[in-house]
Amino acid sequence: MPRKIIFPGLVMLFVLTGCWDIKEIEDVGIITGMGLDVDEENDELTMINQYVVPGKIPTQQSSSQQSVPYQNISQSGKTFFEIIRDNSLESNRPPNYTHLKSILASTTLFEKERADKVIDLFIRDHEFRRTTPVYLTRDPVLDILSTDPAKEFFPSIQIKSLSENSNKNNKNPTNLTIGDMSQLISEMKSFLIPGITLNEGKIKSSGAAIIEAESSKYVGWIDIEDMEGVRYIHNTVQGGFLYLDEEVIDDGPIALEIKGSKTKFKTKVSGDEPEMTFQIKTSTVLAEDWGTGRNVYNKGWKKEIEDAANKVIQEKVERVLKLAQQEYQIDFLNVSKWVHIHEPRYWKEHEKEWSEIFPDMTFKVEVTTEITDSGTQNFNTE
C-alpha cells in the first residue's frame, strides 16, 4: 500500500477516536427544577430536585402521557452542597444542573435564613447559571413541584413560562434571576422576588415577596392586584390592558389594550428633602367597549376615557407607594437608584440614612394616557 495512503490513515486513528466520553441520556440526572425549603422538625434545609425521566416523555408516536415524565427527590441536610452530594445515596444519576429552568423557594426559608446565604452555592458553583430565575411561594414547595402542569410536561418549566407573559398582563412580575439577586444584595438594596401559588390545583403567578436589604430576609408580600403599580414604577410595562369600570367612567366598562408605556423620573432636592415625580406616558387602543352611547366618530370622544385611564393608573402607583412608605417603610421599589443618578452629591451625603428618609419622601405621579385607535368595528354610525 502506498505510503501516502498509510500515513493519513494512521493519523486518523489517533484524531478520530470517537465519542469516548459519551453518556446516554438515561444515565444523566438532568434537573429542570429545584425547590428550596426548611425541615423545621429537624432544623435542616430541604432541597427538591426535579429529575427528567426520559423514557416517560410522550413522543409523536405515543402522544398519550401514561405517567409523569419527572421524579422529585427531596432530601434534607445542613447545607445545600451536602444535599446534592447525598443524592447519590438515592439515585445512580448524579444531578446535572446545566438545564435548570427555575428555582422555587418557600417564604419560610427566607424568613429563617438570609437571602445572601441561601444563594451562595448557586453563585459559587460553575454548574449553576446566573440566568436561572428565582420564585417564592407561601404554599408547600413540594406540592407545587408535584402538580400536573397545564401546558408543559414539567412544573418547573410551567413556573418559568408564567413570567414570560409579563408583556401580556401587567399583574405578572418580571423575571428575577440568581444574577439579579446577587447584584441587588451586594448593593444593599431591598427587592421583590416573583411569587407563585397553587390555586385549585393550578400553578399561577401570585404577586411578589419583599426581601429587606439590611436583614436580607423575607418581610412581606405584594398582592397580585398591586403588581401593576410596581410595573409602572419599574418602567417595565410593555403591553397588557387597562380595565375601566363604571366607577371611573359613566358609560362602561371599557378595556384598553396597552401598546407601550414609558416612565420618566424627575428628582430634585428642596432644602434637604428629596422629591420625585413619576411621569408616565401610556399609549393604548380601544380594545373592548361595553358602553351603549359612545360614538367614536364624534370629536372629543376619547377625552373622558383618557382622563379615567389617567386616574386609574395614578391610583395604582400611589397605592404601591403607600404600601412601601407607610406599611413596610422599605424601598423595595428601588427609587433610590434615581436619587443616586440625579442627585449624586445628596446621595453620597445621605446614603446611610436612606431607610429613615424614604418613608417621608414626597412623590408626585403625573399620568398621560393616549388612545391612538378605536379598532376596526363600530356600531354607532348614526
Wavefront OBJ file of the C-alpha trace (Angstrom):
o trace
v 0.000 0.000 0.000
v 1.390 3.414 -0.930
v 2.915 5.426 1.883
v 0.736 8.456 1.067
v -2.324 6.374 1.974
v -0.919 4.608 5.065
v 0.284 7.763 6.840
v -3.063 9.669 6.711
v -4.778 6.509 7.852
v -2.575 6.250 10.951
v -3.178 9.934 11.766
v -6.921 9.436 11.540
v -6.750 6.574 14.043
v -5.459 8.985 16.684
v -7.577 12.000 15.727
v -10.916 10.321 15.116
v -11.110 8.480 18.418
v -14.875 8.604 18.580
v -17.084 9.829 21.415
v -15.039 8.252 24.192
v -16.743 10.290 26.928
v -20.310 9.898 25.678
v -23.078 9.402 28.248
v -26.500 8.042 27.449
v -29.317 10.452 28.344
v -30.857 7.796 30.617
v -27.650 7.867 32.692
v -27.601 11.667 33.154
v -29.582 13.191 36.006
v -30.994 16.202 34.169
v -32.587 18.626 36.631
v -35.231 21.024 35.261
v -36.384 22.482 38.553
v -35.321 22.897 42.144
v -37.279 23.532 45.312
v -35.778 25.023 48.473
v -37.453 24.770 51.861
v -36.788 24.037 55.513
v -37.327 20.893 57.549
v -38.490 22.597 60.729
v -38.804 19.336 62.640
v -35.094 18.535 62.234
v -33.945 22.148 61.847
v -32.390 21.430 58.449
v -32.502 22.731 54.897
v -34.557 20.868 52.299
v -33.819 20.614 48.579
v -36.142 19.085 45.998
v -34.577 18.102 42.678
v -36.937 17.577 39.747
v -35.308 14.877 37.592
v -36.251 14.265 33.969
v -37.359 10.695 33.267
v -36.599 10.442 29.508
v -38.475 7.195 28.938
v -41.747 8.731 30.130
v -41.692 11.834 27.918
v -44.507 11.461 25.319
v -43.374 11.234 21.692
v -45.177 11.805 18.390
v -45.625 8.059 18.043
v -47.046 7.800 21.571
v -48.613 11.151 22.447
v -50.679 9.853 25.353
v -48.991 10.525 28.652
v -49.004 7.314 30.679
v -47.236 8.787 33.715
v -45.427 11.953 34.736
v -42.089 12.425 32.941
v -40.305 13.609 36.052
v -39.317 12.447 39.504
v -38.997 14.693 42.558
v -36.319 13.675 45.034
v -36.490 15.563 48.327
v -33.668 15.463 50.841
v -32.596 17.446 53.888
v -29.236 18.446 55.314
v -27.192 21.205 56.909
v -26.037 22.678 53.576
v -27.328 22.521 50.005
v -23.993 21.178 48.761
v -24.257 18.286 51.204
v -27.764 17.523 49.940
v -26.596 17.497 46.308
v -23.844 15.024 47.129
v -26.268 12.893 49.156
v -28.416 12.439 46.047
v -26.033 9.626 45.150
v -27.455 7.680 48.102
v -30.878 7.628 46.438
v -30.167 7.841 42.703
v -27.422 6.438 40.481
v -27.744 9.511 38.239
v -25.742 12.438 39.645
v -27.726 15.692 39.291
v -26.817 17.870 36.313
v -27.961 21.499 36.667
v -26.946 22.913 33.273
v -30.605 22.692 32.139
v -32.126 24.122 35.330
v -35.178 26.214 34.388
v -36.382 27.588 37.721
v -35.722 27.679 41.452
v -38.765 27.786 43.734
v -38.229 28.592 47.412
v -40.546 28.950 50.376
v -41.085 32.177 52.277
v -40.429 30.116 55.421
v -36.849 29.552 54.260
v -36.284 33.253 53.542
v -37.822 34.198 56.909
v -35.338 31.963 58.673
v -32.201 32.370 56.553
v -30.602 35.376 54.858
v -31.030 35.585 51.082
v -27.292 36.047 50.555
v -26.638 32.755 52.368
v -29.386 30.896 50.517
v -27.987 31.724 47.067
v -24.301 31.393 47.981
v -23.904 27.941 46.406
v -25.660 28.986 43.193
v -23.270 31.907 42.746
v -20.107 29.923 43.510
v -20.716 26.668 41.622
v -19.895 26.827 37.900
v -22.665 24.381 37.020
v -25.411 26.810 38.034
v -26.283 29.565 35.589
v -26.725 33.113 36.862
v -29.639 33.491 34.426
v -31.809 30.952 36.257
v -34.968 32.708 37.550
v -35.983 32.518 41.222
v -39.519 32.421 42.664
v -41.011 32.388 46.165
v -44.186 30.781 47.406
v -46.247 30.732 50.594
v -47.583 27.284 49.663
v -45.818 23.924 50.165
v -42.976 23.810 47.630
v -43.219 20.056 47.039
v -46.963 20.336 46.307
v -46.311 22.866 43.536
v -43.472 20.841 42.009
v -45.701 17.743 42.064
v -48.635 19.393 40.300
v -49.759 18.298 36.857
v -48.893 21.415 34.798
v -51.488 22.903 32.464
v -49.418 23.202 29.277
v -45.921 21.915 29.992
v -44.599 18.462 30.829
v -42.724 19.761 33.880
v -43.998 22.014 36.696
v -40.600 23.745 36.809
v -40.955 24.822 33.177
v -44.573 25.885 33.745
v -43.369 28.178 36.554
v -40.805 29.865 34.326
v -43.225 30.256 31.423
v -45.649 32.282 33.564
v -43.209 35.162 33.999
v -42.595 35.171 30.248
v -46.158 36.514 29.871
v -45.246 39.813 31.533
v -45.785 41.668 28.248
v -49.382 40.391 28.099
v -50.536 41.113 31.646
v -49.158 43.806 33.940
v -50.054 41.789 37.030
v -47.245 39.385 36.164
v -43.915 40.326 37.757
v -40.879 40.271 35.505
v -38.170 37.636 35.965
v -35.607 37.930 38.739
v -32.523 35.778 38.170
v -29.851 34.498 40.511
v -27.518 37.091 38.992
v -30.033 39.894 39.631
v -30.381 38.806 43.257
v -26.629 38.716 43.734
v -26.243 42.247 42.405
v -29.095 43.694 44.496
v -27.781 42.004 47.631
v -24.244 43.296 47.031
v -25.660 46.821 46.576
v -27.604 46.500 49.854
v -30.961 47.012 48.097
v -34.398 45.792 49.091
v -36.153 43.992 46.242
v -39.045 41.814 45.110
v -38.997 38.127 44.168
v -41.848 36.950 41.873
v -44.467 34.877 43.671
v -46.067 31.542 42.736
v -49.174 29.968 44.215
v -51.233 26.801 43.870
v -54.836 27.755 43.066
v -57.371 24.943 42.697
v -54.621 22.594 41.601
v -53.147 25.036 39.075
v -49.797 26.812 39.197
v -50.358 30.568 38.982
v -48.395 33.783 39.228
v -49.189 35.498 42.528
v -47.658 38.888 43.300
v -44.195 39.114 44.803
v -42.260 38.645 48.041
v -40.402 41.528 49.693
v -36.763 40.994 50.707
v -35.485 43.704 53.059
v -31.945 44.968 52.492
v -30.457 45.052 55.984
v -31.791 41.722 57.257
v -31.689 40.135 53.754
v -34.864 38.261 54.735
v -38.487 37.939 53.661
v -40.673 40.552 55.381
v -43.937 40.738 53.427
v -45.940 40.157 50.282
v -47.250 42.309 47.431
v -50.622 41.027 46.201
v -51.114 40.415 42.506
v -53.521 43.352 42.194
v -50.766 45.735 43.303
v -48.202 44.453 40.818
v -49.482 46.827 38.130
v -48.356 49.814 40.170
v -44.965 48.174 40.703
v -44.555 47.609 36.962
v -45.248 51.275 36.164
v -42.711 52.419 38.766
v -40.146 49.918 37.499
v -40.781 51.122 33.931
v -41.368 47.555 32.693
v -44.851 47.970 31.166
v -44.693 46.765 27.568
v -48.247 45.645 26.918
v -51.211 44.236 28.781
v -54.508 46.003 29.348
v -56.214 48.645 31.451
v -59.715 47.991 32.808
v -62.041 50.949 33.442
v -65.255 50.137 35.313
v -68.434 52.152 35.898
v -66.914 53.805 38.962
v -64.445 55.793 36.851
v -66.409 56.166 33.608
v -70.181 56.556 33.247
v -70.727 54.549 30.092
v -68.614 51.467 30.682
v -66.891 49.197 31.384
v -64.027 49.591 28.919
v -60.845 47.630 28.237
v -57.862 49.471 26.775
v -55.023 47.476 25.247
v -51.658 48.926 26.207
v -49.319 49.294 23.257
v -46.458 50.839 25.194
v -45.631 52.820 28.302
v -42.708 54.924 29.462
v -41.965 56.188 32.957
v -39.554 59.065 33.473
v -38.172 60.013 36.869
v -37.630 63.642 37.851
v -35.731 64.106 41.110
v -34.845 67.274 42.969
v -33.758 68.295 46.452
v -35.689 71.088 48.141
v -33.728 72.325 51.142
v -32.520 68.999 52.446
v -35.547 66.960 51.362
v -35.611 64.860 48.169
v -38.688 64.919 45.936
v -39.503 62.688 42.990
v -42.050 62.908 40.170
v -43.096 59.908 38.097
v -44.084 60.989 34.590
v -45.968 58.102 32.987
v -46.964 58.192 29.329
v -49.052 55.285 28.064
v -50.221 54.528 24.535
v -53.414 52.462 24.190
v -56.116 51.355 21.767
v -59.803 50.787 22.491
v -59.965 47.006 22.763
v -63.493 46.440 24.130
v -66.355 48.835 24.881
v -69.475 47.828 26.808
v -70.947 51.312 26.613
v -74.082 51.866 24.514
v -73.992 55.581 23.795
v -70.416 56.176 22.731
v -69.728 57.293 19.178
v -66.074 57.172 18.220
v -66.810 59.381 15.209
v -67.727 62.303 17.455
v -64.931 64.741 18.104
v -63.552 64.554 21.643
v -64.930 61.081 22.413
v -61.538 59.968 23.756
v -61.055 62.631 26.446
v -63.356 61.108 29.068
v -61.763 57.689 28.645
v -58.211 59.042 28.693
v -58.938 61.055 31.860
v -60.391 57.953 33.526
v -57.328 55.925 32.495
v -55.028 58.602 33.954
v -56.880 58.386 37.256
v -56.745 54.574 37.387
v -53.000 54.392 36.662
v -52.259 57.149 39.172
v -54.209 55.329 41.885
v -52.362 52.077 41.187
v -48.968 53.770 41.517
v -49.944 55.749 44.623
v -51.298 52.584 46.237
v -47.920 50.838 45.886
v -46.039 53.905 47.114
v -48.275 53.926 50.190
v -47.500 50.262 50.850
v -43.777 50.899 50.553
v -43.678 54.097 52.629
v -46.320 53.509 55.293
v -46.986 49.794 55.700
v -43.491 48.381 55.163
v -41.312 51.522 55.234
v -38.956 49.751 52.820
v -37.753 50.931 49.417
v -38.420 47.633 47.635
v -39.242 49.742 44.542
v -35.590 50.816 44.284
v -36.366 54.522 43.793
v -33.018 55.223 45.494
v -31.459 54.359 42.126
v -32.829 57.578 40.627
v -31.827 59.713 43.597
v -28.320 58.310 43.200
v -28.295 59.110 39.460
v -29.922 62.545 39.520
v -28.626 63.856 42.858
v -25.228 62.180 43.369
v -23.996 64.731 45.900
v -27.115 64.347 48.063
v -26.896 60.549 47.783
v -23.267 60.495 48.876
v -24.137 62.500 51.989
v -27.330 60.624 52.912
v -26.945 57.090 51.560
v -26.590 55.558 55.031
v -29.753 57.346 56.192
v -31.925 56.261 53.264
v -34.061 53.844 55.298
v -35.121 56.790 57.510
v -35.505 59.266 54.623
v -37.581 57.104 52.261
v -40.810 56.797 54.340
v -41.183 60.613 54.451
v -40.099 61.361 50.885
v -42.525 63.338 48.675
v -43.720 61.665 45.470
v -45.872 63.038 42.672
v -47.481 60.970 39.926
v -48.271 62.532 36.545
v -50.025 60.304 34.009
v -50.783 60.914 30.346
v -52.781 58.253 28.507
v -53.365 58.443 24.765
v -55.860 56.382 22.768
v -54.398 56.026 19.299
v -57.024 53.762 17.703
v -60.635 52.692 18.245
v -60.405 49.403 16.383
v -61.929 48.405 13.043
v -65.543 47.875 14.145
v -68.032 50.476 15.382
v -71.804 50.193 15.627
v -72.633 53.853 16.406
v -72.533 55.228 12.873
v -75.593 57.498 13.014
l 1 2 3 4 5 6 7 8 9 10 11 12 13 14 15 16 17 18 19 20 21 22 23 24 25 26 27 28 29 30 31 32 33 34 35 36 37 38 39 40 41 42 43 44 45 46 47 48 49 50 51 52 53 54 55 56 57 58 59 60 61 62 63 64 65 66 67 68 69 70 71 72 73 74 75 76 77 78 79 80 81 82 83 84 85 86 87 88 89 90 91 92 93 94 95 96 97 98 99 100 101 102 103 104 105 106 107 108 109 110 111 112 113 114 115 116 117 118 119 120 121 122 123 124 125 126 127 128 129 130 131 132 133 134 135 136 137 138 139 140 141 142 143 144 145 146 147 148 149 150 151 152 153 154 155 156 157 158 159 160 161 162 163 164 165 166 167 168 169 170 171 172 173 174 175 176 177 178 179 180 181 182 183 184 185 186 187 188 189 190 191 192 193 194 195 196 197 198 199 200 201 202 203 204 205 206 207 208 209 210 211 212 213 214 215 216 217 218 219 220 221 222 223 224 225 226 227 228 229 230 231 232 233 234 235 236 237 238 239 240 241 242 243 244 245 246 247 248 249 250 251 252 253 254 255 256 257 258 259 260 261 262 263 264 265 266 267 268 269 270 271 272 273 274 275 276 277 278 279 280 281 282 283 284 285 286 287 288 289 290 291 292 293 294 295 296 297 298 299 300 301 302 303 304 305 306 307 308 309 310 311 312 313 314 315 316 317 318 319 320 321 322 323 324 325 326 327 328 329 330 331 332 333 334 335 336 337 338 339 340 341 342 343 344 345 346 347 348 349 350 351 352 353 354 355 356 357 358 359 360 361 362 363 364 365 366 367 368 369 370 371 372 373 374 375 376 377 378 379 380 381 382
